[in-house]
Amino acid sequence: MNVRKLRAATVEAGYTQVSLAKAMGMSKNTVNAMLNGRRKMYVDEACKICSLLNITSDEKKVEIFLSE
């Protein structure tokens, strides 16, 4: 996962870690660990993040979730 691009997409969509955590129904610590690459992200979590951040392009998804 390219954490730099994921963090950039989060900011671009207008989310903070706190607001993203609330929207996902997770703790801020869990989201922080995912956004900093310290916790693996499950497919359902990645799908929810894509939905919340309006990431619809398959190319963008590959850039963020399938590259380092």
All heavy atoms as TSV, in Angstrom:
chain	resi	resn	atom	element	x	y	z
A	1	MET	N	N	0.845	-1.175	0.000
A	1	MET	CA	C	0.000	0.000	0.000
A	1	MET	C	C	0.891	1.238	0.000
A	1	MET	O	O	1.886	1.286	0.718
A	1	MET	CB	C	-0.913	-0.030	1.224
A	1	MET	CG	C	-1.795	1.173	1.340
A	1	MET	SD	S	-3.065	1.047	2.604
A	1	MET	CE	C	-2.108	0.937	4.083
A	2	ASN	N	N	0.500	2.216	-0.784
A	2	ASN	CA	C	1.237	3.473	-0.836
A	2	ASN	C	C	0.584	4.428	0.165
A	2	ASN	O	O	-0.397	5.101	-0.144
A	2	ASN	CB	C	1.206	4.044	-2.251
A	2	ASN	CG	C	2.110	5.241	-2.402
A	2	ASN	OD1	O	2.148	6.110	-1.546
A	2	ASN	ND2	N	2.838	5.273	-3.506
A	3	VAL	N	N	1.117	4.462	1.379
A	3	VAL	CA	C	0.503	5.248	2.453
A	3	VAL	C	C	0.544	6.740	2.159
A	3	VAL	O	O	-0.378	7.469	2.541
A	3	VAL	CB	C	1.128	4.925	3.832
A	3	VAL	CG1	C	0.844	3.493	4.224
A	3	VAL	CG2	C	2.603	5.196	3.862
A	4	ARG	N	N	1.570	7.187	1.469
A	4	ARG	CA	C	1.665	8.615	1.134
A	4	ARG	C	C	0.491	9.035	0.246
A	4	ARG	O	O	-0.153	10.051	0.487
A	4	ARG	CB	C	2.997	8.899	0.440
A	4	ARG	CG	C	3.236	10.355	0.121
A	4	ARG	CD	C	4.557	10.581	-0.618
A	4	ARG	NE	N	4.706	9.828	-1.856
A	4	ARG	CZ	C	4.113	10.138	-3.016
A	4	ARG	NH1	N	3.345	11.175	-3.100
A	4	ARG	NH2	N	4.320	9.394	-4.091
A	5	LYS	N	N	0.183	8.223	-0.740
A	5	LYS	CA	C	-0.928	8.542	-1.643
A	5	LYS	C	C	-2.276	8.397	-0.938
A	5	LYS	O	O	-3.207	9.157	-1.209
A	5	LYS	CB	C	-0.875	7.662	-2.887
A	5	LYS	CG	C	0.258	8.064	-3.813
A	5	LYS	CD	C	0.210	7.341	-5.122
A	5	LYS	CE	C	1.366	7.826	-5.991
A	5	LYS	NZ	N	1.267	7.336	-7.344
A	6	LEU	N	N	-2.380	7.446	-0.039
A	6	LEU	CA	C	-3.629	7.284	0.715
A	6	LEU	C	C	-3.859	8.484	1.628
A	6	LEU	O	O	-4.969	9.010	1.705
A	6	LEU	CB	C	-3.617	5.986	1.519
A	6	LEU	CG	C	-4.864	5.722	2.359
A	6	LEU	CD1	C	-6.133	5.750	1.510
A	6	LEU	CD2	C	-4.732	4.391	3.085
A	7	ARG	N	N	-2.811	8.922	2.315
A	7	ARG	CA	C	-2.955	10.111	3.176
A	7	ARG	C	C	-3.314	11.336	2.342
A	7	ARG	O	O	-4.161	12.140	2.736
A	7	ARG	CB	C	-1.679	10.352	3.975
A	7	ARG	CG	C	-1.492	9.370	5.118
A	7	ARG	CD	C	-0.405	9.805	6.083
A	7	ARG	NE	N	0.882	10.008	5.441
A	7	ARG	CZ	C	1.891	9.151	5.455
A	7	ARG	NH1	N	1.769	8.020	6.114
A	7	ARG	NH2	N	3.017	9.417	4.851
A	8	ALA	N	N	-2.697	11.477	1.156
A	8	ALA	CA	C	-2.998	12.613	0.280
A	8	ALA	C	C	-4.459	12.572	-0.183
A	8	ALA	O	O	-5.138	13.610	-0.201
A	8	ALA	CB	C	-2.058	12.617	-0.914
A	9	ALA	N	N	-4.949	11.400	-0.529
A	9	ALA	CA	C	-6.338	11.261	-0.970
A	9	ALA	C	C	-7.299	11.577	0.174
A	9	ALA	O	O	-8.373	12.155	-0.051
A	9	ALA	CB	C	-6.589	9.846	-1.487
A	10	THR	N	N	-6.910	11.225	1.380
A	10	THR	CA	C	-7.736	11.515	2.555
A	10	THR	C	C	-7.874	13.019	2.750
A	10	THR	O	O	-8.981	13.536	2.925
A	10	THR	CB	C	-7.112	10.864	3.811
A	10	THR	OG1	O	-7.018	9.453	3.599
A	10	THR	CG2	C	-7.963	11.117	5.045
A	11	VAL	N	N	-6.760	13.729	2.691
A	11	VAL	CA	C	-6.769	15.186	2.845
A	11	VAL	C	C	-7.528	15.840	1.691
A	11	VAL	O	O	-8.338	16.747	1.908
A	11	VAL	CB	C	-5.328	15.728	2.940
A	11	VAL	CG1	C	-5.295	17.240	2.878
A	11	VAL	CG2	C	-4.659	15.225	4.216
A	12	GLU	N	N	-7.280	15.360	0.485
A	12	GLU	CA	C	-7.939	15.913	-0.704
A	12	GLU	C	C	-9.455	15.790	-0.607
A	12	GLU	O	O	-10.185	16.674	-1.063
A	12	GLU	CB	C	-7.432	15.187	-1.948
A	12	GLU	CG	C	-7.946	15.746	-3.249
A	12	GLU	CD	C	-7.371	14.997	-4.438
A	12	GLU	OE1	O	-6.140	14.874	-4.524
A	12	GLU	OE2	O	-8.178	14.538	-5.269
A	13	ALA	N	N	-9.932	14.717	0.002
A	13	ALA	CA	C	-11.373	14.500	0.156
A	13	ALA	C	C	-11.944	15.285	1.334
A	13	ALA	O	O	-13.152	15.261	1.564
A	13	ALA	CB	C	-11.661	13.013	0.318
A	14	GLY	N	N	-11.080	15.975	2.075
A	14	GLY	CA	C	-11.547	16.814	3.176
A	14	GLY	C	C	-11.697	16.103	4.507
A	14	GLY	O	O	-12.359	16.607	5.410
A	15	TYR	N	N	-11.083	14.932	4.636
A	15	TYR	CA	C	-11.163	14.184	5.880
A	15	TYR	C	C	-9.911	14.391	6.724
A	15	TYR	O	O	-8.815	14.551	6.194
A	15	TYR	CB	C	-11.298	12.680	5.608
A	15	TYR	CG	C	-12.677	12.240	5.221
A	15	TYR	CD1	C	-13.043	12.140	3.882
A	15	TYR	CD2	C	-13.619	11.906	6.185
A	15	TYR	CE1	C	-14.312	11.728	3.513
A	15	TYR	CE2	C	-14.894	11.493	5.823
A	15	TYR	CZ	C	-15.230	11.399	4.492
A	15	TYR	OH	O	-16.483	10.991	4.135
A	16	THR	N	N	-10.119	14.343	8.020
A	16	THR	CA	C	-9.011	14.212	8.965
A	16	THR	C	C	-9.024	12.754	9.407
A	16	THR	O	O	-9.976	12.021	9.112
A	16	THR	CB	C	-9.208	15.117	10.196
A	16	THR	OG1	O	-10.386	14.675	10.900
A	16	THR	CG2	C	-9.344	16.581	9.804
A	17	GLN	N	N	-8.018	12.345	10.137
A	17	GLN	CA	C	-8.027	10.968	10.642
A	17	GLN	C	C	-9.221	10.746	11.560
A	17	GLN	O	O	-9.846	9.695	11.528
A	17	GLN	CB	C	-6.726	10.653	11.366
A	17	GLN	CG	C	-5.564	10.514	10.424
A	17	GLN	CD	C	-4.288	10.078	11.120
A	17	GLN	OE1	O	-4.306	9.625	12.253
A	17	GLN	NE2	N	-3.172	10.219	10.426
A	18	VAL	N	N	-9.552	11.750	12.358
A	18	VAL	CA	C	-10.680	11.630	13.283
A	18	VAL	C	C	-11.994	11.497	12.519
A	18	VAL	O	O	-12.810	10.616	12.822
A	18	VAL	CB	C	-10.724	12.830	14.255
A	18	VAL	CG1	C	-11.984	12.812	15.099
A	18	VAL	CG2	C	-9.493	12.843	15.142
A	19	SER	N	N	-12.212	12.356	11.515
A	19	SER	CA	C	-13.480	12.296	10.776
A	19	SER	C	C	-13.580	11.026	9.929
A	19	SER	O	O	-14.657	10.448	9.793
A	19	SER	CB	C	-13.677	13.554	9.923
A	19	SER	OG	O	-12.670	13.676	8.943
A	20	LEU	N	N	-12.456	10.581	9.379
A	20	LEU	CA	C	-12.462	9.331	8.612
A	20	LEU	C	C	-12.757	8.149	9.532
A	20	LEU	O	O	-13.542	7.265	9.184
A	20	LEU	CB	C	-11.132	9.130	7.889
A	20	LEU	CG	C	-11.037	7.895	6.991
A	20	LEU	CD1	C	-12.078	7.942	5.879
A	20	LEU	CD2	C	-9.634	7.776	6.400
A	21	ALA	N	N	-12.156	8.145	10.701
A	21	ALA	CA	C	-12.404	7.069	11.671
A	21	ALA	C	C	-13.878	7.018	12.050
A	21	ALA	O	O	-14.483	5.938	12.090
A	21	ALA	CB	C	-11.538	7.270	12.911
A	22	LYS	N	N	-14.463	8.186	12.292
A	22	LYS	CA	C	-15.874	8.238	12.664
A	22	LYS	C	C	-16.744	7.716	11.520
A	22	LYS	O	O	-17.659	6.926	11.745
A	22	LYS	CB	C	-16.265	9.664	13.020
A	22	LYS	CG	C	-17.650	9.805	13.551
A	22	LYS	CD	C	-17.925	11.225	14.039
A	22	LYS	CE	C	-19.310	11.297	14.640
A	22	LYS	NZ	N	-19.593	12.610	15.209
A	23	ALA	N	N	-16.440	8.134	10.291
A	23	ALA	CA	C	-17.219	7.686	9.131
A	23	ALA	C	C	-17.098	6.180	8.909
A	23	ALA	O	O	-18.034	5.547	8.417
A	23	ALA	CB	C	-16.764	8.442	7.882
A	24	MET	N	N	-15.954	5.617	9.284
A	24	MET	CA	C	-15.731	4.177	9.099
A	24	MET	C	C	-16.196	3.349	10.290
A	24	MET	O	O	-16.218	2.139	10.228
A	24	MET	CB	C	-14.254	3.910	8.833
A	24	MET	CG	C	-13.804	4.459	7.504
A	24	MET	SD	S	-12.154	3.914	7.088
A	24	MET	CE	C	-12.428	2.164	6.823
A	25	GLY	N	N	-16.521	4.015	11.394
A	25	GLY	CA	C	-16.936	3.288	12.595
A	25	GLY	C	C	-15.763	2.618	13.286
A	25	GLY	O	O	-15.898	1.544	13.862
A	26	MET	N	N	-14.595	3.259	13.223
A	26	MET	CA	C	-13.368	2.728	13.815
A	26	MET	C	C	-12.784	3.761	14.767
A	26	MET	O	O	-13.155	4.930	14.720
A	26	MET	CB	C	-12.325	2.439	12.740
A	26	MET	CG	C	-12.721	1.465	11.700
A	26	MET	SD	S	-11.404	1.333	10.491
A	26	MET	CE	C	-11.396	-0.413	10.259
A	27	SER	N	N	-11.832	3.317	15.553
A	27	SER	CA	C	-11.140	4.260	16.429
A	27	SER	C	C	-10.112	5.041	15.619
A	27	SER	O	O	-9.634	4.584	14.573
A	27	SER	CB	C	-10.437	3.521	17.568
A	27	SER	OG	O	-9.276	2.868	17.089
A	28	LYS	N	N	-9.777	6.223	16.110
A	28	LYS	CA	C	-8.759	7.046	15.460
A	28	LYS	C	C	-7.431	6.301	15.432
A	28	LYS	O	O	-6.682	6.373	14.462
A	28	LYS	CB	C	-8.598	8.371	16.182
A	28	LYS	CG	C	-7.519	9.245	15.561
A	28	LYS	CD	C	-7.112	10.377	16.492
A	28	LYS	CE	C	-5.951	11.143	15.947
A	28	LYS	NZ	N	-4.666	10.479	16.098
A	29	ASN	N	N	-7.122	5.568	16.497
A	29	ASN	CA	C	-5.859	4.823	16.559
A	29	ASN	C	C	-5.778	3.760	15.466
A	29	ASN	O	O	-4.720	3.547	14.876
A	29	ASN	CB	C	-5.669	4.186	17.932
A	29	ASN	CG	C	-5.406	5.209	19.006
A	29	ASN	OD1	O	-4.994	6.335	18.721
A	29	ASN	ND2	N	-5.654	4.836	20.246
A	30	THR	N	N	-6.879	3.089	15.195
A	30	THR	CA	C	-6.903	2.060	14.158
A	30	THR	C	C	-6.690	2.687	12.788
A	30	THR	O	O	-5.888	2.201	11.986
A	30	THR	CB	C	-8.227	1.282	14.190
A	30	THR	OG1	O	-8.368	0.663	15.472
A	30	THR	CG2	C	-8.285	0.226	13.107
A	31	VAL	N	N	-7.396	3.782	12.511
A	31	VAL	CA	C	-7.250	4.463	11.223
A	31	VAL	C	C	-5.837	5.027	11.091
A	31	VAL	O	O	-5.214	4.923	10.033
A	31	VAL	CB	C	-8.324	5.560	11.054
A	31	VAL	CG1	C	-8.038	6.429	9.845
A	31	VAL	CG2	C	-9.699	4.916	10.926
A	32	ASN	N	N	-5.307	5.577	12.159
A	32	ASN	CA	C	-3.941	6.099	12.148
A	32	ASN	C	C	-2.953	4.993	11.796
A	32	ASN	O	O	-2.061	5.189	10.974
A	32	ASN	CB	C	-3.608	6.720	13.496
A	32	ASN	CG	C	-2.194	7.238	13.550
A	32	ASN	OD1	O	-1.268	6.479	13.827
A	32	ASN	ND2	N	-2.017	8.518	13.292
A	33	ALA	N	N	-3.115	3.831	12.388
A	33	ALA	CA	C	-2.224	2.705	12.105
A	33	ALA	C	C	-2.328	2.273	10.645
A	33	ALA	O	O	-1.321	1.957	10.008
A	33	ALA	CB	C	-2.536	1.532	13.040
A	34	MET	N	N	-3.535	2.292	10.080
A	34	MET	CA	C	-3.709	1.929	8.670
A	34	MET	C	C	-3.064	2.979	7.768
A	34	MET	O	O	-2.362	2.635	6.816
A	34	MET	CB	C	-5.193	1.802	8.323
A	34	MET	CG	C	-5.833	0.542	8.826
A	34	MET	SD	S	-7.461	0.202	8.124
A	34	MET	CE	C	-8.375	1.673	8.471
A	35	LEU	N	N	-3.299	4.257	8.054
A	35	LEU	CA	C	-2.776	5.325	7.203
A	35	LEU	C	C	-1.266	5.464	7.298
A	35	LEU	O	O	-0.646	6.070	6.438
A	35	LEU	CB	C	-3.437	6.660	7.559
A	35	LEU	CG	C	-4.924	6.782	7.237
A	35	LEU	CD1	C	-5.444	8.147	7.645
A	35	LEU	CD2	C	-5.202	6.528	5.775
A	36	ASN	N	N	-0.682	4.893	8.324
A	36	ASN	CA	C	0.770	4.950	8.476
A	36	ASN	C	C	1.441	3.610	8.204
A	36	ASN	O	O	2.628	3.443	8.444
A	36	ASN	CB	C	1.135	5.469	9.870
A	36	ASN	CG	C	0.847	6.953	9.983
A	36	ASN	OD1	O	1.449	7.755	9.276
A	36	ASN	ND2	N	-0.100	7.310	10.834
A	37	GLY	N	N	0.662	2.645	7.704
A	37	GLY	CA	C	1.218	1.366	7.288
A	37	GLY	C	C	1.605	0.425	8.412
A	37	GLY	O	O	2.330	-0.537	8.201
A	38	ARG	N	N	1.108	0.688	9.618
A	38	ARG	CA	C	1.432	-0.190	10.751
A	38	ARG	C	C	0.382	-1.278	10.958
A	38	ARG	O	O	0.578	-2.173	11.772
A	38	ARG	CB	C	1.562	0.635	12.037
A	38	ARG	CG	C	2.739	1.587	12.045
A	38	ARG	CD	C	2.951	2.231	13.409
A	38	ARG	NE	N	1.733	2.699	14.028
A	38	ARG	CZ	C	1.211	3.920	13.869
A	38	ARG	NH1	N	1.795	4.786	13.070
A	38	ARG	NH2	N	0.102	4.265	14.498
A	39	ARG	N	N	-0.715	-1.187	10.237
A	39	ARG	CA	C	-1.777	-2.184	10.340
A	39	ARG	C	C	-2.230	-2.529	8.936
A	39	ARG	O	O	-2.413	-1.649	8.098
A	39	ARG	CB	C	-2.954	-1.616	11.129
A	39	ARG	CG	C	-4.129	-2.574	11.233
A	39	ARG	CD	C	-5.347	-1.828	11.792
A	39	ARG	NE	N	-6.519	-2.643	11.925
A	39	ARG	CZ	C	-7.401	-2.880	10.960
A	39	ARG	NH1	N	-7.219	-2.394	9.751
A	39	ARG	NH2	N	-8.462	-3.605	11.186
A	40	LYS	N	N	-2.425	-3.812	8.694
A	40	LYS	CA	C	-2.932	-4.238	7.396
A	40	LYS	C	C	-4.377	-3.771	7.251
A	40	LYS	O	O	-5.104	-3.644	8.224
A	40	LYS	CB	C	-2.869	-5.753	7.263
A	40	LYS	CG	C	-1.459	-6.267	7.158
A	40	LYS	CD	C	-1.434	-7.746	6.899
A	40	LYS	CE	C	0.017	-8.184	6.777
A	40	LYS	NZ	N	0.113	-9.585	6.417
A	41	MET	N	N	-4.739	-3.525	6.018
A	41	MET	CA	C	-6.098	-3.107	5.727
A	41	MET	C	C	-6.804	-4.257	5.022
A	41	MET	O	O	-6.271	-4.842	4.075
A	41	MET	CB	C	-6.067	-1.879	4.820
A	41	MET	CG	C	-7.420	-1.276	4.590
A	41	MET	SD	S	-7.364	0.172	3.506
A	41	MET	CE	C	-6.225	1.222	4.373
A	42	TYR	N	N	-7.992	-4.590	5.495
A	42	TYR	CA	C	-8.776	-5.643	4.879
A	42	TYR	C	C	-9.504	-5.097	3.653
A	42	TYR	O	O	-9.706	-3.892	3.517
A	42	TYR	CB	C	-9.769	-6.225	5.887
A	42	TYR	CG	C	-9.076	-6.872	7.053
A	42	TYR	CD1	C	-8.978	-6.224	8.283
A	42	TYR	CD2	C	-8.486	-8.124	6.920
A	42	TYR	CE1	C	-8.309	-6.817	9.354
A	42	TYR	CE2	C	-7.830	-8.724	7.972
A	42	TYR	CZ	C	-7.745	-8.070	9.188
A	42	TYR	OH	O	-7.080	-8.654	10.230
A	43	VAL	N	N	-9.908	-5.987	2.761
A	43	VAL	CA	C	-10.545	-5.585	1.514
A	43	VAL	C	C	-11.799	-4.755	1.776
A	43	VAL	O	O	-12.014	-3.724	1.131
A	43	VAL	CB	C	-10.877	-6.820	0.636
A	43	VAL	CG1	C	-11.707	-6.424	-0.571
A	43	VAL	CG2	C	-9.602	-7.510	0.200
A	44	ASP	N	N	-12.619	-5.169	2.733
A	44	ASP	CA	C	-13.842	-4.411	3.008
A	44	ASP	C	C	-13.525	-3.011	3.522
A	44	ASP	O	O	-14.231	-2.052	3.209
A	44	ASP	CB	C	-14.766	-5.160	3.966
A	44	ASP	CG	C	-14.156	-5.420	5.334
A	44	ASP	OD1	O	-12.945	-5.704	5.410
A	44	ASP	OD2	O	-14.900	-5.352	6.335
A	45	GLU	N	N	-12.433	-2.860	4.264
A	45	GLU	CA	C	-12.019	-1.546	4.749
A	45	GLU	C	C	-11.533	-0.677	3.586
A	45	GLU	O	O	-11.862	0.513	3.513
A	45	GLU	CB	C	-10.925	-1.683	5.804
A	45	GLU	CG	C	-11.394	-2.374	7.061
A	45	GLU	CD	C	-10.274	-2.798	7.993
A	45	GLU	OE1	O	-9.106	-2.899	7.553
A	45	GLU	OE2	O	-10.574	-3.029	9.179
A	46	ALA	N	N	-10.769	-1.271	2.673
A	46	ALA	CA	C	-10.290	-0.535	1.505
A	46	ALA	C	C	-11.472	-0.087	0.641
A	46	ALA	O	O	-11.489	1.048	0.149
A	46	ALA	CB	C	-9.326	-1.394	0.693
A	47	CYS	N	N	-12.462	-0.945	0.479
A	47	CYS	CA	C	-13.648	-0.595	-0.300
A	47	CYS	C	C	-14.406	0.555	0.343
A	47	CYS	O	O	-14.861	1.478	-0.344
A	47	CYS	CB	C	-14.572	-1.802	-0.458
A	47	CYS	SG	S	-13.917	-3.068	-1.547
A	48	LYS	N	N	-14.527	0.527	1.654
A	48	LYS	CA	C	-15.226	1.602	2.368
A	48	LYS	C	C	-14.450	2.915	2.231
A	48	LYS	O	O	-15.042	3.970	2.018
A	48	LYS	CB	C	-15.409	1.234	3.831
A	48	LYS	CG	C	-16.137	2.295	4.617
A	48	LYS	CD	C	-17.159	1.735	5.521
A	48	LYS	CE	C	-17.945	2.866	6.142
A	48	LYS	NZ	N	-19.044	2.397	6.887
A	49	ILE	N	N	-13.128	2.851	2.356
A	49	ILE	CA	C	-12.313	4.054	2.202
A	49	ILE	C	C	-12.470	4.612	0.788
A	49	ILE	O	O	-12.634	5.824	0.610
A	49	ILE	CB	C	-10.836	3.776	2.542
A	49	ILE	CG1	C	-10.681	3.663	4.059
A	49	ILE	CG2	C	-9.928	4.866	1.994
A	49	ILE	CD1	C	-9.290	3.331	4.522
A	50	CYS	N	N	-12.441	3.741	-0.204
A	50	CYS	CA	C	-12.621	4.201	-1.588
A	50	CYS	C	C	-13.968	4.905	-1.748
A	50	CYS	O	O	-14.057	5.953	-2.401
A	50	CYS	CB	C	-12.523	3.037	-2.563
A	50	CYS	SG	S	-10.840	2.452	-2.804
A	51	SER	N	N	-14.985	4.357	-1.157
A	51	SER	CA	C	-16.311	4.953	-1.240
A	51	SER	C	C	-16.331	6.327	-0.561
A	51	SER	O	O	-16.816	7.304	-1.133
A	51	SER	CB	C	-17.329	4.027	-0.593
A	51	SER	OG	O	-18.603	4.614	-0.588
A	52	LEU	N	N	-15.782	6.401	0.646
A	52	LEU	CA	C	-15.775	7.656	1.397
A	52	LEU	C	C	-14.926	8.724	0.727
A	52	LEU	O	O	-15.295	9.904	0.716
A	52	LEU	CB	C	-15.269	7.424	2.825
A	52	LEU	CG	C	-16.185	6.622	3.736
A	52	LEU	CD1	C	-15.458	6.237	5.016
A	52	LEU	CD2	C	-17.443	7.417	4.055
A	53	LEU	N	N	-13.804	8.333	0.160
A	53	LEU	CA	C	-12.888	9.290	-0.449
A	53	LEU	C	C	-13.191	9.521	-1.931
A	53	LEU	O	O	-12.483	10.254	-2.603
A	53	LEU	CB	C	-11.435	8.816	-0.288
A	53	LEU	CG	C	-10.939	8.585	1.131
A	53	LEU	CD1	C	-9.463	8.214	1.123
A	53	LEU	CD2	C	-11.199	9.787	2.024
A	54	ASN	N	N	-14.255	8.864	-2.421
A	54	ASN	CA	C	-14.672	8.982	-3.816
A	54	ASN	C	C	-13.554	8.570	-4.782
A	54	ASN	O	O	-13.301	9.240	-5.789
A	54	ASN	CB	C	-15.173	10.398	-4.115
A	54	ASN	CG	C	-16.011	10.447	-5.367
A	54	ASN	OD1	O	-16.669	9.483	-5.713
A	54	ASN	ND2	N	-15.979	11.568	-6.055
A	55	ILE	N	N	-12.909	7.463	-4.458
A	55	ILE	CA	C	-11.888	6.899	-5.338
A	55	ILE	C	C	-12.586	5.849	-6.192
A	55	ILE	O	O	-12.917	4.771	-5.712
A	55	ILE	CB	C	-10.734	6.269	-4.532
A	55	ILE	CG1	C	-10.059	7.321	-3.656
A	55	ILE	CG2	C	-9.724	5.605	-5.460
A	55	ILE	CD1	C	-9.077	6.763	-2.650
A	56	THR	N	N	-12.819	6.199	-7.455
A	56	THR	CA	C	-13.582	5.302	-8.323
A	56	THR	C	C	-12.737	4.696	-9.432
A	56	THR	O	O	-13.076	3.636	-9.961
A	56	THR	CB	C	-14.774	6.055	-8.962
A	56	THR	OG1	O	-14.280	7.192	-9.664
A	56	THR	CG2	C	-15.754	6.513	-7.884
A	57	SER	N	N	-11.658	5.335	-9.772
A	57	SER	CA	C	-10.797	4.864	-10.849
A	57	SER	C	C	-10.014	3.625	-10.413
A	57	SER	O	O	-9.358	3.620	-9.373
A	57	SER	CB	C	-9.823	5.978	-11.234
A	57	SER	OG	O	-8.712	5.473	-11.917
A	58	ASP	N	N	-10.086	2.580	-11.230
A	58	ASP	CA	C	-9.316	1.371	-10.934
A	58	ASP	C	C	-7.821	1.679	-10.908
A	58	ASP	O	O	-7.083	1.135	-10.090
A	58	ASP	CB	C	-9.602	0.272	-11.958
A	58	ASP	CG	C	-10.986	-0.325	-11.798
A	58	ASP	OD1	O	-11.565	-0.211	-10.698
A	58	ASP	OD2	O	-11.489	-0.903	-12.778
A	59	GLU	N	N	-7.390	2.557	-11.789
A	59	GLU	CA	C	-5.983	2.949	-11.842
A	59	GLU	C	C	-5.538	3.595	-10.519
A	59	GLU	O	O	-4.481	3.286	-9.990
A	59	GLU	CB	C	-5.783	3.928	-13.000
A	59	GLU	CG	C	-4.346	4.250	-13.283
A	59	GLU	CD	C	-4.222	5.119	-14.527
A	59	GLU	OE1	O	-4.383	4.585	-15.637
A	59	GLU	OE2	O	-3.977	6.327	-14.360
A	60	LYS	N	N	-6.377	4.470	-9.993
A	60	LYS	CA	C	-6.067	5.148	-8.711
A	60	LYS	C	C	-6.052	4.134	-7.565
A	60	LYS	O	O	-5.195	4.192	-6.688
A	60	LYS	CB	C	-7.100	6.246	-8.457
A	60	LYS	CG	C	-6.877	7.041	-7.231
A	60	LYS	CD	C	-5.943	8.184	-7.495
A	60	LYS	CE	C	-5.973	9.127	-6.300
A	60	LYS	NZ	N	-5.015	10.170	-6.407
A	61	LYS	N	N	-6.973	3.188	-7.586
A	61	LYS	CA	C	-7.020	2.149	-6.548
A	61	LYS	C	C	-5.734	1.325	-6.564
A	61	LYS	O	O	-5.181	1.025	-5.521
A	61	LYS	CB	C	-8.244	1.246	-6.740
A	61	LYS	CG	C	-9.553	1.941	-6.444
A	61	LYS	CD	C	-10.728	1.045	-6.780
A	61	LYS	CE	C	-12.046	1.767	-6.617
A	61	LYS	NZ	N	-13.202	0.928	-6.976
A	62	VAL	N	N	-5.278	0.967	-7.766
A	62	VAL	CA	C	-4.034	0.207	-7.893
A	62	VAL	C	C	-2.864	1.027	-7.372
A	62	VAL	O	O	-2.020	0.525	-6.626
A	62	VAL	CB	C	-3.796	-0.228	-9.360
A	62	VAL	CG1	C	-2.388	-0.755	-9.549
A	62	VAL	CG2	C	-4.814	-1.284	-9.764
A	63	GLU	N	N	-2.812	2.326	-7.732
A	63	GLU	CA	C	-1.735	3.203	-7.258
A	63	GLU	C	C	-1.659	3.258	-5.742
A	63	GLU	O	O	-0.586	3.292	-5.155
A	63	GLU	CB	C	-1.936	4.624	-7.777
A	63	GLU	CG	C	-1.618	4.851	-9.215
A	63	GLU	CD	C	-1.903	6.285	-9.642
A	63	GLU	OE1	O	-2.092	7.161	-8.767
A	63	GLU	OE2	O	-1.936	6.521	-10.851
A	64	ILE	N	N	-2.819	3.293	-5.108
A	64	ILE	CA	C	-2.860	3.440	-3.652
A	64	ILE	C	C	-2.692	2.101	-2.933
A	64	ILE	O	O	-1.872	1.968	-2.044
A	64	ILE	CB	C	-4.172	4.115	-3.210
A	64	ILE	CG1	C	-4.199	5.561	-3.714
A	64	ILE	CG2	C	-4.325	4.072	-1.691
A	64	ILE	CD1	C	-5.514	6.276	-3.490
A	65	PHE	N	N	-3.483	1.123	-3.326
A	65	PHE	CA	C	-3.574	-0.106	-2.525
A	65	PHE	C	C	-2.669	-1.255	-2.988
A	65	PHE	O	O	-2.411	-2.171	-2.201
A	65	PHE	CB	C	-5.020	-0.580	-2.458
A	65	PHE	CG	C	-5.928	0.410	-1.771
A	65	PHE	CD1	C	-6.746	1.244	-2.497
A	65	PHE	CD2	C	-5.914	0.527	-0.391
A	65	PHE	CE1	C	-7.558	2.168	-1.864
A	65	PHE	CE2	C	-6.718	1.451	0.250
A	65	PHE	CZ	C	-7.541	2.274	-0.483
A	66	LEU	N	N	-2.207	-1.219	-4.221
A	66	LEU	CA	C	-1.428	-2.347	-4.717
A	66	LEU	C	C	0.008	-1.988	-5.087
A	66	LEU	O	O	0.684	-2.743	-5.759
A	66	LEU	CB	C	-2.131	-2.982	-5.930
A	66	LEU	CG	C	-3.519	-3.559	-5.651
A	66	LEU	CD1	C	-4.138	-4.102	-6.920
A	66	LEU	CD2	C	-3.467	-4.622	-4.567
A	67	SER	N	N	0.458	-0.837	-4.642
A	67	SER	CA	C	1.852	-0.452	-4.873
A	67	SER	C	C	2.453	0.039	-3.563
A	67	SER	O	O	1.739	0.288	-2.612
A	67	SER	CB	C	1.943	0.626	-5.946
A	67	SER	OG	O	1.316	1.807	-5.510
A	68	GLU	N	N	3.751	0.155	-3.569
A	68	GLU	CA	C	4.425	0.600	-2.334
A	68	GLU	C	C	4.983	1.976	-2.470
A	68	GLU	O	O	5.195	2.595	-3.371
A	68	GLU	CB	C	5.534	-0.375	-1.976
A	68	GLU	CG	C	4.946	-1.698	-1.531
A	68	GLU	CD	C	6.019	-2.646	-1.036
A	68	GLU	OE1	O	7.037	-2.180	-0.517
A	68	GLU	OE2	O	5.814	-3.834	-1.186
